[in-house]
Amino acid sequence: MTVYLVGAGPGDPDLITVKAARLIAQADVIVHDRLADDSIIQLAAPGVDLIDVGKKPGNPTPQETINALLVHLGAQGLCVVRLKGGDPFVFGRGGEEAEALIAAGIPFEVVPGITSAVGVPAYAGIPVTHRGLSASFTVVTGHREKGGSSGVNWEALAAVGGTIVVLMGVAERGIIAERLIAGGLSHNTPVAATRWGTRATQETVRTTLKELGNTPLQAPCTIVIGAVAALNFSWRTETHAPELI
């Protein structure tokens, strides 16, 4: 059988692919993270083995443990679905899991999902590109910012232009804002942060780069920085959407 690295999309169960839904229903075992919505997991057949390997704040499942688990299950000839929020290859560490499976000689497939970097802003009424405002967008993780050490050159990114979409950046949003301003972005640059995007509990906070560090936010959030963050082509009702600009 095969290990399938499946993207569950940003949360709304209607946004998963037909192939993803079919594989979930056929799976012998589903290894899922904490961002895969319960309604998606419920597409599984009764009695399927569900294994939660979610990287919970303060108590994460080590990636090496997940890799070893996938190899172990794949070696048993099971139909294994590794269900991941968003897309497996967009900050989903799917590449590391693929490497482990290749090294062990375990067959695998990748099933792309809608990344939250695009899907969440769309549900918040924010196009990541817009004629006359932004001709490009950059997706970047803020997760490695702690302690001031990061592989991201925020100052250089500020000079690139276009839209900046930050995933996993809530904890270090203040540092990120400071460095982007130091790189030349105006402190009045619009920012929109959407929590639990595409789900019924979605909520968007709009602020500025200067105020981002002091703006109350909770993970998981998709943070959009740039002129397009001031746009609000809302097409769905949110539980709460304060305007802080």
N, C-alpha and C positions, 0 to 999 in steps of 0.2 A: 504494500500500500504506500501511501504518500503522506508527507507532512505538508500542510498547506499554511503558508503565512498569509493570513487574511486580514485585510483592512476593513474595519467595521464602520468607517466613516466617523463624522464628528459627534454623533449621538442620535439624531432622528433616525428611527429604524427604517423609514421610507427611503433613506439615502444609501442603503447598502446595495451592492450590485446583485443582479440575478444569480451570478455564479457564487457569490458569497453566501446567499440565502440557501442555495442548493447544497453547498458543502456543509454548512452548519447542520442542516437537516439530516445529512448522511453520516456525520461524524460519529466515530466510536468514542472519542474523547476530545474535549475542548479545553485548551489551556488559554485562559483569558486574563486580561488585565483589568484594572479598576475603571477604566474609561469606556469599556464596552457596556452599553446600556442593557439593563436586565431584559427589556422587551426583545432585544436582538438575541440574547442567549436563550430566551424562551422559544425560539424557532427550532431548537434542538429536539431530537426525538426523545420520548420518555425513557428514562433510565440511562441516558448518556452520562459518562463520567466527566464531571466538571471540576477543573483544577484552577483555583484562583492564585495567580502569581503576580497580583497587582503590586506596583511599586508605591506602597503607601508612605506618605511623609513620615519620617522618623523610624519606619520599619520596612524598608524596601526589600523585596526579594532580589538577591544578587543575580545579575545577568548570567553569571557562570552557572548558577543553579538551574536557571531556565534553559540554557543551552543544553546542559547535561540531561535534563528531563525530556526535552524534545528528541534527543538522540536515543534515549532509552525507550521512549514510546514508539518512535519510528522503527526501531530495530525489532519490535514485536509484531510488525506487519499490520498495525492498526491504521485506520483513517484518522489522522490527527489534524485538528484545526487549531492553529495558534492564532487566536482572535485578538486583534490589536486595535485600539482606537485610532481613527484617522487612516493614514496610509502606512504600511509596514516599513517603507523606505524613506519616510520623512520624519526624522527624529524618533522613529519607532524601534531602532536598534535591530531591525529586521536583517540588516546586512551581517551583523555578528551572528545571528542565529543561522543564516544561510551558510556562513563560513564553517560553523560547527557541524552542520549537516553534511556539507561537502566533505569535510575531513573524515567523517565517519562513514561515508559512502551511503548516506540515507537519501532517497529520492525526495525532492520537494518542489513545490510550485509557489509562486508569489501571486496573490490576488490583490491588485491595487484597490485602495479605498479613497474616498474624497477626503483630502487633508483639511484639518480645521483651519489652516492658514488661508484657505479660499472659501470653504463652506460656511464657516462661522461669520466672517464679515458679510457675506451675501445675505445671511439670515438676519443680520443686524441692519441691513439696508445700506451697506458700504461696499462699493466696488473698489477692488484693490488697484485697478487702473481706470482712468477716466480722461477722455480727450481734453486737453488743455490744462489738466492738473497733474497727471502722473502717467508716464509712458512705460513704467517698469515697476516691479515690486521685488523686494528681497525678503526671504524668509530666514529667520535666524533664531537660535535658541539663546535664552538668557540664563539658562540653568547653571552655567559654569562661572557665573560672575562672583560668587561668594569669595570674600577675602581679597577682592580686587584683581584676581587672576583669571584671565579668560583668553580663549583662542579667537575671540571676536575683536577686531579693530574697530570699535564704535566710532572713533574720530574719523577714520577713513570712510566708514559706511555713511556717515553724515554728509560727506562730500559727494557721494554717488548720485544722490537725488532719487526721486520716485518715492514709493511707499515702502515703509519698513513694517513687516509683520513679525512680532516677537511671540514665540511660544515658550512656555515654562519660564516666564520672566517676572512673575509677580513679586517674588521675594527680593529680587535685586533691581526693581524698577527705578529706585532712586539713583543708584549708581549708573544704570543705563541712561537715564535722562541727563545726568550731569555730564557724562562723556559725549553724548550726542550734541549737547549744547556747546561743549568745549570744541567739538569738531565743526561747529559753524551753524548748526540748526538754530532757528529762532526759538526763544523760550516760549513764544506764543504758538508754536506749532501744534495743530490740533491732534488730540489723542482720543481713541475710543477703545475701551476695554470691555470685552464681552465674556461673561462667565456662563458656563454650561450652554454654550452656543448650540443652536438648532433644537434644543430640548424645550419641553413645556416650561421649565424654570429659567429659561434664558433671561439675562438682564444685562443691559449695557450702560456703562458709565462713560460720559464724555468729559474730557478735561483738557489741559494743555501740558506740554512737555515740562514747563516750569513747575507745575503743581502735581505731576504724576507721582513723585515720591511720597507726597502727603495725602494722596487720594486713597481712601479705604478700598482695598481690593482683596478678594480671596481667590485662591486657585481652585480649579483650573480656569485660566483666562487666556483669551487670544487678544493681544494688544496691537492695535493698528496705529501707526505714527505717520503723519503726513497730511497734506492738504485734503485727501479724500476722506479723512476721519471726520471732517466737518460736514460731510454729506449725510443725509438721512433719508434714504429712499425706503422708508419703512413700509413693509407689506404684511407684518404680523404684529400681534399685540404682545408686549412683554409685561412681566409682572411688575417691573420697576425699572425706569430708565431715566435717572436724574441727569439734568444738564448742568455741568459745572463750568462751562466755558464763560 
